[in-house]
Amino acid sequence: MSITKLIKCTIKPNKKEQFYRGQLAWSELNSCDGFEGQFGGWTNDEEAIVLGSWKSDEDIVRFMDSIHDSIFETSRQSETMSHCQVQYFENVINIPSLSSKVASMQGCILRIAQCEEVQDVDKFMLDQTRVWNPEMQKAEGMLGGFVARSLTQSNHFLVITRWASILHHENYRENIFPSLSRQIAPETYINKLSGYVVHEIDAWNVAPNKGFKATKNTGSFFSFINF
C-alpha cells in the first residue's frame, strides 16, 4: 500500500500569502519516481496542511536525498513558518465513493480524523470497515478516502476523506455521523480524537506526470479519490 506524508505548517503572522506562493514550487514533484499525488489547503489563517502520496518509503528517501532541498529553498517557505511537523502513514483501507457524481469539483475539502492511542486496534479496524466506511461511501458529495496507520506508532491512525464542498461534509456531520458515533462509541477505546477540515487550494494540487498510471492496488490518491 502507499505511504501518506502528512505535513502540518504553522504560519507566521502576515506570511500567509508568501507561504501560498511558495507552495506552488512543489509542482516539481510531478516528475519524481514513485510520486502519486498531493493535496493541500488551509485549516485556518495560521495553519496549512499538505498530504502527499508515495508508492513506497524508498521513493520518499530518494526524493528527500535528491531534489527536496532545492525545491524547499526555491519556495522560501522557511521564512513563513514558525513550526512544521511531518508524519508518515501507511494506507491500510481504501474508502471509494459510491454516491452519485458531483458536477463541480471546485471548493473541495479534506476531512482528517486523527485517532491516537487506540486501545483496541482490532475493534477500530472492524468498526471502520463494517460501519463507518459503508455509510461514508454512500454519503452525497463524498469523493473518496482512506484509512492510514502511522509507521512509528501502531495505534495511531488517520481517516481521510475528500468532499465536494463544505456543505456536503456538514450534511454528513449533522445527519449521519451522530447516530454512527452513538453506535460505535469511539471515545471508549480511542484515547485521543482530533480532526481538521482542510479547505483545498486547487493551485496546490499536484498530479503525477502522464507516465504514472494509478491502479487500485497502489492505494494512491488517484485510485480511490476523484481528482
Buried (B, 14 or more C-beta within 10 A) or exposed (E): BBBBBBBBBEBBEEBBEBBBEBBBBBBBBBEBBBBBBBBBBBBEEBBBBBBBBBBBEEBBEBBEEEBBEEBBEBBEBEEBBEEBEEBBBBBBBBBBBEBEEBEEBEBBBBBBBBBBEBEEEEBBBEBBEEEBBEBBBEBBBBBBBBBBBBBEEEBBBBBBBBBBBBEBBBBBBEEBBEEBEEEBEBEEBBEEEEEBBBBBBEEBBBBBEEEBEBEEEBBBBBBBBBB
